[in-house]
């Protein structure tokens, strides 16, 4: 399974009144990591819309919150491409403190669908992306 790591620092705006990361922000961190993974492969989402007429949408997300992350923590989001379908990608993702990588703060699975940017109907992944994914397997 191909994995990608992306560093995140927890800012004050990411936390709730108790000083821990607000639960929905973990999903934002995972989204950023998937975007950076795509960018590392040479694909920008705005160009995919313009050139391929497609966008990625989250079809489902399952997440477990295991330990709190706090203001100013340095985190690493680990994204693994678990499955590649004709018009979908499934990722396993976890978020760990950089100084304590043995116990994740959260972990989950996110299923992404490739859809037409206008109709939002499923559309096959672009051949250029499929080729790049074959090269990283």
N, C-alpha and C positions, 0 to 999 in steps of 0.2 A: 504494500500500500504506500503510495506517494504521500509524504507529509511536508508541510510548510509551517514555519514558525514566524510569528509576528509579535514584536514587543509593543506593550501598551503601558503607559503610566496612568495611574488613577488620579484624576483631577478632582478638585472640590465639587465641581458641578456634577460629577458622576456619582456622588454619594447622597445618601438620605440623611434624615435628621439625627440618626445614630452614628453617622460617620462611616458607614459601610457602603459598598457599591449597591446602588439601587438595582433590584433584580433585573429589570428590563434592559439595563445597560450592558449586561453580559451578552445579550443578543446583539447589541450594537457592536460590541468588541468582536464578536464572531463574524459579523457582516464585514467589518473593516478588514479582518484577516482574509476572508474569501476574496474580497476585492483586490487586496494586495497580492494574493496568490495568482489571480488572473492576470494582474499587471506584470508579475514576474515572468509569466509565460508570453508576454508581449501583446496582451489584449486589454484595451481600454473599453469600458462599458459604453461610453458615449459613441465610440467608433463602431461598436457592434450594433447599436441602434441605427446609426447612419448608414453603415455599409451592408449590414446583414438584415436590417429590419426586425431585430429581435431584442428581447430583454430577458433577464433572469428574474424569476419571482420565487419566493419561498412558498413551497407547497405544504410543508409541515415542519415542525420543530418540536423536539422532545429534549428537555433540559432538566438536569438534577443540580440543585444548589447544595454544595457539600461543605464549604467553609467560606466565611466572609473574606472579601478583599477590602482593604481600607484605603483611605486617602493617602496618596503619595506612594502606594505600593507599586513596584515594578512587576508587571505581569508578562507572561508569554502566552499567546494564543496558539495552540497547535491544531492544525487542520489536516485531516487525512481524507483523501479521496477514497471512499469506501466502494462506491459503485458508479458505473457510467452506463446510462441507458441511452436509447436513441434520442430522447428529448429531455433527459434529466441527469442530474448529478446528485449523489448522496455523500455527505461529509460526516465524519465523526470529528467533533471539536472538543477541546478541553482548554481550560484557562488555569494556569498555575502561577504561583509567586515565583519570581526568578531565584530567590534565595531558598526556596523550599519546594523544589519540583517533585518531591515524592508524594505530595498530597494535593490533588487538584481542588481549586475553589469551586469549579463547576465543570460539568461534562454533558455532552448531548449529541444528538444526531439531527442534521438539517438536510431536508430534501429540497432541491432546487429544480424548478421546471424552466425549460426554454420555451418562450411563447412569442408569438408575433406581436410586434410593438403596437399595432393598430387594433387587431381583433382580440388579442390576448388568448388566442387558441394555440394549443401546443404546436411547436415547430421543431424540426430536427436540429440538433446542435450543428453549427457551421463546420464544414469539412476542415477548414484551417485549424479550428480548435481541436477537433478529433485527432488530427494528425499530430498536433503538439502533445496531446494527452497520451497517445501511443508512444511517443518518444520518452515520456517521463515514467512510464510503467516499468 
